[in-house]
Amino acid sequence: MPVTILMPALSPTMEEGTLAKWSVKEGDSIRSGDVIAEIETDKATMEFEAIEDGVIGKLLVAEGAQSVKVNDPIAILLQEGEDAGDIDKAQAPAGAPAGAGPARAAPEPPAEPAAAAAAATPAPAAPRAEGGDRIFASPLARRLAAEKGLDLASVKGSGPHGRIVKADVEGAEAAPKAAAAPAAAAAPAKAAPAGQSVETLRKVYADRAFEEIELDGMRKTIAARLSEAKQTIPHFYLRRDIELDALTALRATLNERLADSGVKLSVNDFIIKASALALQKVPGCNAVWAGDRVLQFKASDVAVAVAIEGGLFTPVLRDAHMKSLSTLSTEMKDLAARARSRKLAPNEYQGGAFAISNLGMFGIDNFDAVINPPHASILAVGAGARKPVARGEEIALATVMSVTLSVDHRVIDGALGAQFLAEFKRLLEDPMAMLV
């Protein structure tokens, strides 16, 4: 029996991806372990290997196809003794027969007549639990439906076992919008609140020239996760000023000694080390929220935000409290380089309880960062600048850096966060303590 090759889940959070490139063509013989495609997730482009021997009978998804859902059929593999005539026997998920139709191209926006047809035909109700009182839907789908005032009972789910997902709710939005269109056309244009549909915004800005830029998987994920973070995580903020003169002097001395090794320490390397040690000193901050409990970790795994074109990664330095400054520096440079080329594996940017976002190199004095779930805190680091500081009864100049700790109040209370910042400040102002 021909084997249906399905879109793989290349990370725990992956729901869909882009089939960036086929490494095989129809008629090619492959062996288990051969790379057959490159799949672009929301964070990286990864190779997809065959798990069985055979011949590629049919490619069902074209190169460049976006938003291919996990477990959708993407190809048919013929086994020994089979030929093209057996392709129709392959068993694909409902609604996607293996041998039906040409390879799919990248999706296009639905035409308005289709939206009108959807408005005219009521969608069947979503499947419910045996008791008849529960609709199966993802948390994001429920939130979007609530924001739009949409009854989930009128939405047909396209997920596993009929589960309602985000795309179903977005697709169902056309019906109420279409009914309101005549009134909207007659009314004067008003400022559009955040979250309105692209159709509404096109009308608002109909007299202005603009370019529509499609979101890639990374930007969609960033938008969804951080919107959810601000809506569901009770943020609060703690701020401290830290003097860096002792650190910059020690850094200069260490870099002189490391000149022959090719390692050059940055201020950020000291910040990573100080954060890791402070998490060990204040372990209550080395934790994440887990619904009905808190998970508190023993190791200090520190995530560091790295800006890339179109978004950002947060690669994780594991066991950072146990590593030397030179090791942290080398690892961070390697992770940042591979993040910018989108070559990180999922295990390299997932995990940790704490993150650092440093915009000091861009001249930003201070800012408030948004917590990136599942983390419970993130440290926003500003630029060091020469400022007057009090020395007893005298005023002196010092290099001062402002930091802001964004905290999930479900996990970390104010006093606990203040203890962490106090320890972090102590380590940076007495950096020799990090070397012993």
C-alpha positions as CSV (number, residue, x, y, z in Angstrom):
1,M,0.0,0.0,0.0
2,P,1.4,3.5,-0.9
3,V,2.5,5.5,2.1
4,T,1.1,9.1,2.6
5,I,3.9,11.4,3.8
6,L,2.4,14.0,6.2
7,M,3.6,17.5,7.2
8,P,5.8,16.9,10.2
9,A,5.7,18.7,13.6
10,L,9.3,19.9,13.9
11,S,8.8,21.6,17.2
12,P,6.4,21.1,20.2
13,T,4.5,24.3,19.3
14,M,4.4,23.9,15.5
15,E,0.8,23.9,14.1
16,E,1.7,24.8,10.4
17,G,4.7,25.6,8.3
18,T,6.0,26.5,4.9
19,L,7.3,23.8,2.5
20,A,10.3,25.9,1.5
21,K,12.0,23.4,-0.8
22,W,11.7,19.9,-2.2
23,S,15.0,18.0,-2.3
24,V,13.4,15.2,-4.4
25,K,11.2,15.0,-7.4
26,E,8.6,12.6,-8.6
27,G,10.1,9.2,-9.6
28,D,13.2,9.6,-7.3
29,S,14.2,6.6,-5.2
30,I,14.9,7.4,-1.6
31,R,16.2,5.6,1.5
32,S,15.4,6.1,5.2
33,G,17.3,9.1,6.4
34,D,17.5,10.9,3.1
35,V,16.6,14.6,3.2
36,I,13.5,15.0,1.1
37,A,12.4,18.6,1.9
38,E,13.2,21.8,3.8
39,I,10.4,22.9,6.1
40,E,10.2,26.5,7.4
41,T,8.6,26.8,10.8
42,D,7.8,30.0,12.7
43,K,11.5,30.2,13.8
44,A,13.7,28.2,11.5
45,T,14.2,26.3,8.3
46,M,14.8,22.6,9.1
47,E,15.5,19.5,7.0
48,F,12.9,16.8,6.8
49,E,14.2,13.2,6.5
50,A,12.4,10.2,5.0
51,I,11.7,7.4,7.5
52,E,11.0,4.7,4.9
53,D,12.6,3.5,1.6
54,G,10.6,3.8,-1.6
55,V,10.0,5.9,-4.7
56,I,8.4,9.4,-4.7
57,G,5.1,8.7,-6.5
58,K,3.5,12.2,-6.2
59,L,4.3,15.5,-4.6
60,L,1.0,16.9,-3.3
61,V,2.3,20.3,-2.1
62,A,4.2,22.8,-4.2
63,E,7.5,24.5,-3.2
64,G,6.8,27.7,-1.3
65,A,3.3,26.6,-0.1
66,Q,2.6,28.4,3.1
67,S,0.4,27.6,6.1
68,V,0.5,23.8,5.5
69,K,-1.0,22.3,8.6
70,V,0.8,19.6,10.6
71,N,-0.4,16.1,9.5
72,D,-1.6,17.4,6.1
73,P,-0.6,15.1,3.2
74,I,2.4,16.5,1.3
75,A,3.6,13.5,-0.8
76,I,2.9,9.8,-1.7
77,L,5.7,7.2,-1.3
78,L,5.5,4.1,-3.5
79,Q,6.9,0.9,-1.9
80,E,8.6,-2.0,-3.7
81,G,6.4,-3.4,-6.5
82,E,4.0,-0.5,-6.6
83,D,3.6,2.0,-9.5
84,A,1.7,5.2,-10.2
85,G,-1.5,3.3,-10.7
86,D,-1.5,2.5,-6.9
87,I,-1.4,6.2,-5.8
88,D,-5.2,6.4,-5.5
89,K,-5.0,3.7,-2.9
90,A,-3.0,5.8,-0.5
91,Q,-5.1,6.8,2.6
92,A,-5.0,10.5,3.3
93,P,-6.8,12.4,6.0
94,A,-10.5,13.3,5.3
95,G,-10.9,16.0,2.7
96,A,-7.4,15.4,1.2
97,P,-7.3,12.2,-0.9
98,A,-3.7,11.3,-1.7
99,G,-4.2,11.1,-5.5
100,A,-6.6,14.0,-6.0
101,G,-5.8,17.2,-7.7
102,P,-2.5,18.9,-8.6
103,A,0.2,20.0,-6.1
104,R,-1.1,22.9,-4.0
105,A,0.4,26.4,-4.5
106,A,0.8,29.0,-1.8
107,P,-2.7,30.1,-0.5
108,E,-4.3,33.2,-1.9
109,P,-6.7,35.6,-0.1
110,P,-10.3,34.3,-0.6
111,A,-12.4,36.2,-3.1
112,E,-15.4,38.3,-2.0
113,P,-18.0,36.0,-3.6
114,A,-16.7,33.2,-1.5
115,A,-17.2,35.3,1.6
116,A,-20.7,36.2,0.5
117,A,-21.5,32.5,0.0
118,A,-20.2,31.8,3.5
119,A,-22.5,34.5,4.8
120,A,-25.5,32.9,3.0
121,T,-24.9,29.4,4.2
122,P,-24.9,28.9,8.0
123,A,-21.9,26.9,9.2
124,P,-22.7,23.6,11.0
125,A,-22.2,23.5,14.7
126,A,-18.9,22.5,16.2
127,P,-18.7,19.0,17.7
128,R,-19.5,18.8,21.4
129,A,-18.6,16.5,24.3
130,E,-21.0,13.6,25.0
131,G,-22.8,15.8,27.6
132,G,-23.5,18.3,24.8
133,D,-22.3,21.3,26.8
134,R,-18.7,21.7,25.6
135,I,-17.4,23.0,22.3
136,F,-13.9,21.8,21.4
137,A,-11.8,24.8,20.4
138,S,-8.2,26.0,21.0
139,P,-7.7,28.7,23.7
140,L,-6.7,31.2,20.9
141,A,-9.8,30.4,18.9
142,R,-12.0,31.0,22.0
143,R,-10.3,34.3,22.7
144,L,-10.7,35.6,19.1
145,A,-14.3,34.5,19.1
146,A,-15.0,36.4,22.3
147,E,-13.3,39.5,20.9
148,K,-15.5,39.4,17.8
149,G,-18.7,38.5,19.6
150,L,-18.9,35.2,17.6
151,D,-20.8,32.2,18.8
152,L,-18.5,29.2,18.5
153,A,-21.6,27.0,18.1
154,S,-22.0,28.4,14.6
155,V,-18.4,27.6,13.6
156,K,-17.3,24.4,11.9
157,G,-13.9,23.1,13.2
158,S,-11.2,22.0,10.7
159,G,-8.7,20.8,13.4
160,P,-8.2,17.2,14.6
161,H,-11.6,15.6,15.4
162,G,-13.4,18.8,14.4
163,R,-11.6,21.0,16.9
164,I,-12.1,24.7,16.2
165,V,-8.8,26.5,15.5
166,K,-7.8,30.1,14.9
167,A,-8.3,29.9,11.1
168,D,-11.9,28.8,11.5
169,V,-12.8,31.8,13.7
170,E,-11.0,34.2,11.3
171,G,-12.9,32.6,8.3
172,A,-16.2,32.9,10.1
173,E,-15.7,36.7,10.5
174,A,-16.9,37.3,6.9
175,A,-20.6,36.6,7.7
176,P,-21.3,39.4,10.2
177,K,-19.0,41.8,8.3
178,A,-20.9,41.3,5.1
179,A,-24.3,42.1,6.7
180,A,-22.9,45.4,8.1
181,A,-21.3,46.5,4.9
182,P,-24.1,48.8,3.5
183,A,-24.3,50.7,6.8
184,A,-20.5,51.0,6.9
185,A,-20.4,52.4,3.4
186,A,-22.9,55.2,4.3
187,A,-21.3,56.2,7.5
188,P,-18.3,58.7,7.6
189,A,-14.9,57.1,8.2
190,K,-13.8,57.0,11.8
191,A,-10.6,56.0,13.5
192,A,-10.4,52.2,13.6
193,P,-9.7,50.6,17.0
194,A,-6.9,48.0,17.2
195,G,-7.9,44.5,16.1
196,Q,-10.3,45.5,13.2
197,S,-10.3,43.4,10.1
198,V,-8.2,44.2,7.1
199,E,-11.4,44.8,5.1
200,T,-12.5,47.5,7.5
201,L,-9.1,49.1,7.6
202,R,-8.9,49.2,3.8
203,K,-12.1,51.3,3.9
204,V,-10.7,53.6,6.6
205,Y,-7.6,54.3,4.6
206,A,-9.2,54.1,1.2
207,D,-8.0,57.7,0.4
208,R,-4.3,57.0,1.4
209,A,-1.7,55.1,-0.5
210,F,-0.4,52.0,1.3
211,E,1.3,48.7,0.8
212,E,0.0,45.5,2.2
213,I,2.8,43.3,3.7
214,E,1.9,39.7,4.3
215,L,3.0,38.3,7.6
216,D,5.4,35.4,7.7
217,G,5.2,32.6,10.2
218,M,7.6,34.2,12.6
219,R,5.7,37.5,12.7
220,K,2.4,35.8,13.1
221,T,3.8,33.8,16.1
222,I,5.3,36.9,17.7
223,A,2.0,38.8,17.3
224,A,-0.1,35.9,18.8
225,R,2.2,35.1,21.7
226,L,3.0,38.6,22.9
227,S,-0.6,39.7,22.5
228,E,-1.6,36.7,24.6
229,A,1.2,37.6,27.1
230,K,0.0,41.1,27.7
231,Q,-3.6,40.0,28.1
232,T,-3.1,37.0,30.4
233,I,0.1,37.7,32.3
234,P,-0.1,40.3,35.1
235,H,3.0,42.3,34.4
236,F,4.7,44.6,36.9
237,Y,8.0,46.4,36.7
238,L,11.0,47.0,38.9
239,R,13.8,49.4,38.0
240,R,17.4,49.9,39.2
241,D,20.4,52.0,38.1
242,I,23.7,50.2,38.1
243,E,27.2,51.7,38.1
244,L,29.5,50.0,35.5
245,D,32.9,51.6,36.1
246,A,34.3,48.6,38.0
247,L,32.9,46.2,35.4
248,T,34.4,48.1,32.4
249,A,37.8,48.2,34.1
250,L,37.7,44.4,34.8
251,R,36.5,43.8,31.3
252,A,39.4,45.7,29.8
253,T,41.9,43.7,31.9
254,L,40.3,40.3,31.0
255,N,40.2,41.2,27.3
256,E,43.9,42.0,27.3
257,R,44.6,38.5,28.8
258,L,42.3,36.8,26.3
259,A,43.6,38.6,23.3
260,D,45.5,35.5,22.0
261,S,42.4,33.3,22.4
262,G,40.2,35.2,20.1
263,V,37.6,35.8,22.8
264,K,36.5,39.3,23.5
265,L,34.1,39.8,26.4
266,S,31.1,42.1,26.1
267,V,29.2,43.9,28.8
268,N,26.3,41.6,27.8
269,D,28.4,38.5,28.8
270,F,28.7,39.9,32.3
271,I,25.0,40.6,32.4
272,I,24.2,37.0,31.4
273,K,26.5,35.7,34.1
274,A,25.2,38.0,36.8
275,S,21.6,37.1,35.9
276,A,22.4,33.3,36.2
277,L,24.1,33.7,39.5
278,A,21.3,35.9,40.9
279,L,18.8,33.3,39.9
280,Q,20.8,30.8,42.0
281,K,20.8,33.2,44.9
282,V,17.1,34.0,44.6
283,P,15.7,30.7,43.3
284,G,12.1,31.8,43.7
285,C,12.7,33.9,40.6
286,N,13.9,30.9,38.6
287,A,10.4,29.6,38.0
288,V,7.5,29.6,35.5
289,W,3.7,29.5,35.9
290,A,2.1,26.1,35.1
291,G,-1.6,26.8,35.5
292,D,-2.3,25.4,39.0
293,R,1.3,25.4,40.2
294,V,4.8,26.9,39.8
295,L,7.7,25.0,38.3
296,Q,10.9,26.1,40.1
297,F,14.2,25.1,38.4
298,K,17.6,24.2,39.8
299,A,19.7,25.2,36.8
300,S,19.9,28.8,35.5
301,D,18.9,28.7,31.9
302,V,19.1,32.2,30.5
303,A,17.4,33.2,27.3
304,V,18.8,36.2,25.3
305,A,16.8,38.1,22.7
306,V,18.6,38.3,19.3
307,A,17.1,40.6,16.7
308,I,16.9,39.2,13.2
309,E,15.3,40.4,10.0
310,G,11.5,40.3,10.5
311,G,11.5,39.3,14.2
312,L,13.7,37.9,16.9
313,F,14.9,34.7,18.5
314,T,15.6,34.0,22.2
315,P,18.3,31.3,22.2
316,V,18.9,29.8,25.6
317,L,22.2,29.5,27.4
318,R,21.8,26.4,29.6
319,D,23.5,26.0,33.0
320,A,24.8,29.6,32.6
321,H,25.6,29.8,36.3
322,M,28.2,27.0,35.9
323,K,30.0,28.5,32.8
324,S,32.9,30.9,32.6
325,L,32.5,34.3,31.0
326,S,34.7,33.3,28.1
327,T,32.5,30.1,27.5
328,L,29.3,32.2,27.7
329,S,30.7,34.7,25.3
330,T,31.7,32.0,22.7
331,E,28.4,30.2,23.0
332,M,26.4,33.5,22.7
333,K,28.2,34.5,19.6
334,D,27.6,31.1,18.0
335,L,23.9,31.1,18.9
336,A,23.4,34.7,17.7
337,A,25.1,33.9,14.4
338,R,22.9,30.8,13.8
339,A,19.8,32.7,14.9
340,R,20.4,35.3,12.3
341,S,20.7,32.6,9.6
342,R,17.6,30.8,11.1
343,K,19.7,27.6,11.7
344,L,18.8,27.1,15.4
345,A,17.2,23.8,16.5
346,P,14.0,24.1,18.6
347,N,15.8,22.9,21.7
348,E,18.2,25.8,21.4
349,Y,15.5,28.5,21.6
350,Q,12.9,26.9,23.9
351,G,13.0,26.7,27.6
352,G,14.4,28.8,30.4
353,A,12.5,30.8,33.0
354,F,14.2,34.2,32.5
355,A,15.2,36.3,29.5
356,I,17.4,39.3,28.7
357,S,16.6,42.0,26.1
358,N,19.4,44.5,25.6
359,L,18.8,47.6,23.6
360,G,21.6,49.5,25.1
361,M,23.7,49.2,21.9
362,F,20.9,51.2,20.1
363,G,21.2,54.1,22.5
364,I,18.0,53.3,24.4
365,D,18.2,54.5,28.0
366,N,15.4,52.3,29.4
367,F,12.3,50.4,28.3
368,D,9.7,47.9,29.5
369,A,10.0,44.5,27.9
370,V,7.0,42.1,27.3
371,I,7.4,38.7,29.0
372,N,7.8,35.9,26.5
373,P,5.8,32.9,27.7
374,P,6.5,30.5,29.4
375,H,9.1,32.8,31.1
376,A,8.1,34.5,34.3
377,S,10.4,37.5,33.9
378,I,12.5,39.4,31.4
379,L,15.3,42.0,32.1
380,A,15.3,45.1,29.8
381,V,18.8,46.5,29.6
382,G,19.5,50.1,28.6
383,A,22.6,51.9,27.6
384,G,25.4,52.9,30.0
385,A,25.9,56.7,30.1
386,R,28.0,59.1,32.2
387,K,25.9,60.6,34.9
388,P,26.3,62.4,38.2
389,V,26.0,60.2,41.2
390,A,26.1,60.9,45.0
391,R,29.3,59.9,46.9
392,G,28.4,60.7,50.4
393,E,28.2,64.5,50.5
394,E,29.9,64.9,47.1
395,I,28.8,64.5,43.5
396,A,30.9,62.4,41.1
397,L,30.6,61.1,37.5
398,A,30.0,57.4,36.9
399,T,28.9,55.2,34.0
400,V,25.3,54.2,34.9
401,M,23.1,51.6,33.2
402,S,19.3,51.5,33.8
403,V,17.6,48.1,33.9
404,T,13.9,47.2,34.2
405,L,12.7,43.8,35.3
406,S,9.3,42.8,33.9
407,V,7.7,40.2,36.3
408,D,4.8,37.8,36.1
409,H,3.1,38.6,39.4
410,R,1.6,35.1,39.6
411,V,5.1,33.7,40.1
412,I,7.2,36.5,41.6
413,D,6.0,39.0,44.1
414,G,7.5,42.5,44.4
415,A,9.8,41.8,47.3
416,L,11.2,38.7,45.6
417,G,11.8,40.6,42.4
418,A,13.5,43.3,44.4
419,Q,15.8,40.7,46.0
420,F,16.8,39.5,42.6
421,L,17.6,43.0,41.3
422,A,19.6,43.8,44.4
423,E,21.8,40.6,43.9
424,F,22.1,41.4,40.2
425,K,23.2,44.9,41.0
426,R,25.7,43.7,43.6
427,L,27.4,41.3,41.2
428,L,27.7,43.9,38.4
429,E,29.1,46.6,40.7
430,D,31.5,44.1,42.2
431,P,32.3,41.9,39.2
432,M,35.2,40.1,40.7
433,A,32.6,38.2,42.7
434,M,31.5,36.5,39.5
435,L,35.0,35.1,39.0
436,V,35.3,33.3,42.4
